Amino acid sequence: MKEIHGGALLYYQGSQTDELDGEKANSPSGAGFTADLELTWKPALPLVEDGEFYVRIHAGSGTGADRGGQPNNPVNVLLANLNTIADDNTGGDDTSLKLLEAHYTHNFFNETLSVTTGKAKNLLFLDGNGFANNDKQQFVGKPFVNNSVLDSESEYTPLIGAEFKPMELLALSVVGTSTSRPYVEGTPLENTAKS
């Protein structure tokens, strides 16, 4: 069985500014777009008929009003990177396609146990909230999308994880993942990394 899903979002975020440190502040207003293509394949082959391949390809541009990168921009002082719409976009006018996720999940014991390996966010295992995990369809603010205490939330990295679901209302997860957070000193990510 094969499935193809996709979605695109155009947005504009506006903000009025006044003085900041005695100077007229630069407006953080901005437009942008995000687009995703999702491919799912459940092979009908022996040994992997209980598995599923998943791929997500992304394109996008713009950061909206949340990150301006200008010295006298109130975004750099007042806002705390709360916007999630443009998290997967690269800065500038780069609209190239990016392979964000590519992983394989295999189910065991009538889907009581699943094991996933590939490239994904560790939040796939650590913060599965059916009501607030889609920043483009449900909430916009980061605190309402994923738990803000978790680090590396915007990283797509190699991982292996497992979920054991003995009953409908209980799931236990474990994940091992790579992270580049220890190596962000001197990069734009330095100010967003948590201790």
N, C-alpha and C positions, 0 to 999 in steps of 0.2 A: 504494500500500500504506500502510495506517495501523496504528500500534501504540499501545496505551495500557498504561503500566506504573504501578504505584504501590506505596507502602510506608509503613508507620507503625511507630513505635518508642516505647514507653513505657519510661521508665527511672527508676531511683532510685540516687543515689550517696551513700553514707554515709561519714562520717569521724568518728573520735573525736578530741577535742581535750584539751589540758591547758593549762598556763599559757603565756602569751606576753607577754614584757616585764613579768612579775610579776603579770599579771591573767589571770583565767580567759578563755580564748579563746572567741569565738563559734563555734558549729558551722557548718561550710560545707555540711552535708548538704542535699540537695535533690532534688526530683523534677521530671520534665518529660516532654515528648513532642515528636517531630518527625514530620511527614508530608509526603510528596512525591507529586506526580502528574506523570508524564512522558508527553509526547505526541510521536510521531514520524510524519512524513508524507513519503512519497516520491512526488512527483507524477508522473503518467503523461502529461505534457504535452510537446510539442515544445520543445526547447532546455533544459528543466530536468529531463528524465527521468533524468539522472545526478546529481540533487541530492537533498538531504534537509533538511527543516525539523525543528527540535527545540525543544521548549518544556518548561520545568520550573517548576511552581508549588509553593510551599512554605508550610506553616503550622507553627507550633511555639511552645512556651512553656517557660520554665525554662532554667537554666544548669547544673544539676547542682552538683557539689561544687567545680568548678574556679574559678568567679568569684563571690565573695560580695558584694563591694561594701561590706562593713562594715569600720570602722576596725580593729577588733581581731580580724579574721578571719585565720586562718593562711594562707588562700588568697592573700591579698595579699602575704604575706611568703615563704612556703615553696614554693608551686607556681608553675610557669612557663607557665600557660595551656596545659597539656598535653592537655586534653580536646578532642575534636573533635565530639562528638555534637551539641552545641547551637550550633555556630558560626553556623548560618543563622537561629537564633532571635533575636528582638528581646527586650529586657529587659522586665520587668514581666509584666503579664497580657495583652499584645498577642498575639492569636492570629489576626490578620487574614491573608488570603492575600497572598502576594508573588510576583511574577513574577521569579524569580531568573535564569533563562536563557531566551534566545530567539535562536537563530541558524540560519543557512542554510549548508550545506556543499555544494560542487559538486565532483564528481570528474572528472578528466581522464585521458586515456591509460590506460584500463582500470584506474582507481583507483591509478595510480602517483603522481599529483599530486592533492592536494585543497586547496581554498581555502575558508576559513570566515570569515563576517562576521556580526556581531550582538553580543549581550550574553552574556558568559560569563566564566569565570575564565581568567586567562592560563596557569594550570597545565594547561589542556586541551592546550597545546603544549609546555610546559616540563618537565613531570614526569609522563609517562604510564607508570605502573607498573601492570601488570595484576594484581599480587598484593597491592598495598597502597594502592589509591586509594579504597576504599570504607570510610569510617570507621564506618559503621553495620553492615556485614556482616563485616568482616575484623579490623581493628585499631581501637583506641580512641585510643591516644596519638598526638599530632601528629607526632612524629619518625618514626613508622612509616606514616603516611599520605602525607605529602608532604615533600619536602626542606625542612628547617627554615631553610636559608640563603636561600631565595627570599622576597622581600618581596611585600606586597600579596596574600598567598595567600588571604585571605578576601574579596577584592573581586570583585564581578561588575560588569564595566565594558564599554563599547563596545570592540570589538577587530576586527582583521583578521589572519588568520594563514594560513600555508600549510605543508603537509607534503609532502615529496618522499620516496618510498619506492622506491628502485631495486631492493631485494631484501627478502626476508621479515625478515631480522635487522638491517636498517639503515634508519633514518628520519632525515631532516634536517628541522628545523622552524625557522620564523621567525615572529615575532609582533610586531605593533604594537598597543599598548593605551593606554587612558587610565587615569590613576590619581589618586586624591585624597590620596595619602599626603603630599605636600608641604603640604597644608592641614589637617593634623590637630592642630596645636598648640592646646592649650586644650580638647581633646575627650578622651573616654575612650580613643580609639585612640592617643593620644600615647605612652603607655607601651608599646604593643605594636609600634610602628613600628620597623623596623630602619634603620640608617644606610645 
